[in-house]
């Protein structure tokens, strides 16, 4: 994964198949290629100040869950 043509820094969060955070480095624009850790199944780009760290879990609601905004 690369940050070519990206104008802002981003936190690149990698998750395993159990939605557990494997790594969450902040990457700068035009940085060298980013190597995802072994076991990465999903990747999300977040604001660099996002409070997420290795070992955190991602919760995805079920289809039956009610959404409130």
Secondary structure, 3 states (H helix, E strand, C coil): CCCCCCCCCEEEEEECCCCEEEEEEEECCCCCCCCCCCCCCEEEEECCCCCCCCCCECCCCCCCCCCCC
